[in-house]
Amino acid sequence: MALRARALYDFRSENPGEISLREHEVLSLCSEQDIEGWLEGVNSRGDRGLFPASYVQVLRAPAAEPPPPARYANLPAGGFEPTPPAEPCPLPAPFAYPPGQGSDDDWDDDWDDSSTVADEPGALGGSYPDYEAAGGGVGPGRYRVSTRSELSLGSRGGARPPGHPHPPGGAAKSSATVSRNLNRFSTFVKSGGEAFVLGEASGFVKDGDKLCVVLGPRGPQWQENPYPFQCSIEDPTKQTKFKGMKSYIAYKLVPSHTGQQVHRRYKHFDWLYGRLAEKFPVISVPHLPEKQATGRFEEDFISKRRKGLAWWMDHMCSHPVLAQCDAFQHFLTCPSTDEKAWKQGKRKAEKDEMVGANFFLTISVPTGPGASLDLQEVESQVDGFKTFTKKMDESALQLNHTANEFARKQVTGFKKEYQKVGHSFKCLSQAFELDQQAFSAGLNQAIAFTAEAYDAIGDLFADQPRQDLDPVMDLLALYQGHLANFPDIIHVQKGALTKVKESKRHVEEGKMELQKAEGIQERCNIISFATLAEINHFHKIRVRDFKSQMQHFLQQQIIFFQKVTQKLEEALHKYDSV
């Protein structure tokens, strides 16, 4: 028997996965069992999704066709959140591996084994610098911040599930709440943005955890790091463990604010990236160079990875928030030989409570006259940036493909063609040498020199991409990682804005108190300030990087063609004495 239901009221869908109903409309049900007050079915227009169980009356009339299979049958009756998979999900590209392919740094090792900290090539002096005492860590202030007072879970009225709309009537006037997203795996939900906006975040915020957004000439921006620094990555060396049974590459890091070198393996970079990406949902944490399972000890690969890590480190040190993060400072300053201190700092970072919804409590935004944001203007700016990133991503992919193809032609095609010309000139000179007349000897030598010049020019073409095109492609790879981050960052801001619009509609309909709606808008403003600050930082660093890289590219091109010109001029002068 097919299950059917008749709509008792009109219902307008407001979230993905919901369908709209019209009064007296007959629907086909996928299952008679409701999911936290919602049913799944197909309306008369063929739309399939969820709708409130209280809005329909189940009909017991038989029907010929079987009910459609329930898409949400795997959801428990007590809540929307599906049971997590038994195995962890793979990391997103470029960090995911095909099944059976290990990481390039023996990532299956127990983290707390004797190789947690890369061994030093020699003994290092100095002690672990007290970064907190320098003003970059936790200060003495510690205060509790909570958003629960305005939208507590208990104020939703009985057992009515979050987001469940009330049937029409006076009883719903003051008890409406902003609905939760049905997709519990969306970035807005997983980042804690939804819980924060709905007023469910609560935690102790220390002075050292505060992230300040200030108003600058281009709008909201992160407060500058009062103690800027840089960090070089040098001398990648091959080291071993387990009496030579396993090998790895260690990189020497020298932060300018301590001057003390430390050694880190790639897996340490990978651990740090994971912590930062989890902690900062509205900040673009730069992606690391890709992992590689084979050939990771080859010289070219090691050199390319070091350059990629150098770009990554530059962006980390240049970001006002990431540069001062405790986990990053621990990564830069903990002595490589102090295994105990490394593990303590690592576990402290992994137990950080200021993640998820609580992270947004740490953001401090401007207050007072002129400091509020126009949400329509914010939405317009974010939409404009979304269009910009899409276009930049497309052009970066195109440029990367063009540069890679041009470099390939220089290394193989151009070199081969120039050397083919040189070989032809050499054959001509050898033919002329069969003439034993003395007056032709100078010409023969000049043509032979011309052949050598073209052979050398071919070698110049083959070596040139390392000087100009490869650095451009390294920069493009880093920015493609940033561009891949921003859709999630924008999604968090858009999710918050949607909640504000929903709360305003409830106020206009007399279903929500103004104070609750103002609280939602205030928390959305915090996310909007942070998003705009990150967008401004991206543009600032983008202009700096591409200006520098384009200057370098053109300078190297000039040097290259000057070398080619010099070879040709030298060959030309050989004919002066003929």
Salt bridges, closest charged atoms under 4 A:
GLU14 OE2 - ARG505 NH2 3.01
GLU23 OE2 - HIS24 NE2 3.59
GLU25 OE2 - ARG45 NH1 3.39
GLU32 OE2 - ARG60 NH2 2.42
GLU40 OE2 - ARG48 NE 3.28
GLU65 OE2 - ARG4 NH2 2.74
ASP104 OD2 - ARG305 NH2 2.18
ASP106 OD1 - ARG296 NH2 3.89
ASP109 OD2 - LYS241 NZ 2.37
ASP109 OD1 - LYS246 NZ 3.08
ASP112 OD2 - ARG347 NH2 3.01
ASP113 OD2 - LYS241 NZ 3.99
GLU120 OE1 - HIS263 ND1 2.52
GLU132 OE2 - LYS348 NZ 3.08
GLU150 OE1 - ARG523 NH1 2.91
GLU194 OE1 - ARG180 NH1 3.61
GLU194 OE1 - ARG184 NH2 2.92
GLU194 OE2 - LYS499 NZ 3.98
GLU200 OE2 - ARG156 NH2 2.90
GLU200 OE2 - ARG180 NH2 2.63
ASP209 OD2 - LYS206 NZ 3.94
GLU224 OE2 - LYS540 NZ 3.21
GLU234 OE1 - LYS252 NZ 3.68
ASP235 OD2 - LYS252 NZ 3.06
ASP270 OD2 - LYS291 NZ 3.25
GLU278 OE1 - ARG275 NH2 2.27
ASP314 OD2 - ARG544 NH2 2.47
GLU339 OE2 - LYS343 NZ 3.99
GLU350 OE2 - LYS346 NZ 2.77
ASP352 OD2 - LYS279 NZ 2.71
GLU379 OE2 - LYS494 NZ 3.90
GLU379 OE2 - LYS501 NZ 3.17
ASP383 OD1 - LYS494 NZ 2.41
GLU405 OE2 - ARG408 NH2 2.47
GLU417 OE2 - LYS420 NZ 3.85
ASP459 OD1 - LYS415 NZ 3.71
ASP474 OD1 - LYS304 NZ 3.21
GLU502 OE2 - HIS506 NE2 3.83
GLU509 OE1 - LYS511 NZ 3.40
GLU534 OE1 - HIS319 NE2 2.83
ASP545 OD2 - HIS315 NE2 2.52
ASP545 OD1 - ARG544 NH2 2.71
ASP576 OD2 - HIS573 ND1 3.43
